[in-house]
Structures are given as structure tokens and as C-alpha cells.
Amino acid sequence: MKDKVILIEVFFDKIEQLGKTNIELYKLKAIDKVTDVFASVTSRIIIAASIALFFFLLTIGLSLYIGDLLGKSYYGFFVMAAFYIVVTLILVFVRRKHIELRLNNYIINQIFKEKKRDATN
């Protein structure tokens, strides 16, 4: 009888260890997913910032060039400002369908994508 009690205690200890191990595994998987999404989003933000800087400098150059063509340098800045307000209005109207949904889908795909394993595994 005493052997059965010891076996049951060992069994429950093993189940407790299994539960703790599973909880730790889920924590590590969650951390892995969060870091993957964070790294992906961060790299895209850096690329977007570089592209934004390029367009900022290009806009200044175009503004000065258009201003030269129109006779006053500030006219070029007015033309570029008008161009950007038109682009902004277009983006506002297509924002939900084309921007927000794609961004949501991208983040969801990043969360649920399977990680490629090394050849050593």
C-alpha cells in the first residue's frame, strides 16, 4: 500500500513538473513571437524613416527648382505644399481599405508565421 502512495506522489510530481514546463514553454514562445514582430516592425520603421528623409530632401530640392522656374523661391514651396495636401487627402480617403487593413494583416501574419528551423535541428 505504501508503494502505491509513493507511486501516486511521484506521478503527481511529474504532472506538476510537466505543467510548469509547459507554462515556461508558452512563455518562451510568446517572447519569441513578440521579439520577431518587434524586430520586423522596427526594421520597417527604419526603412520608412530613410525613405521619408529622402523624400523630404527631394521636396526641398524640387521646391527650390520650381521656385526658380516661377521667379520666387517661396512659390516652389507653395506648389509642393499644394501637392502634399492633395496626396494627404487621397490617403485619408483610401486609408481604411488600403493602409490599415494591410498593416493589420501584416502584423497578424508576423504573429502567426512559423519560424524556419536551422538545418541542425
Residue pairs with C-beta under 8 A, 6 or more apart in sequence:
32 115
33 111
36 110
36 115
37 107
37 110
37 111
40 110
41 107
41 110
59 80
59 84
62 76
62 80
63 73
63 76
63 77
63 79
63 80
64 73
64 76
65 76
66 75
66 76
66 79
66 80
67 73
67 74
67 75
67 76
67 77
68 76
69 76
70 76
70 79
91 99
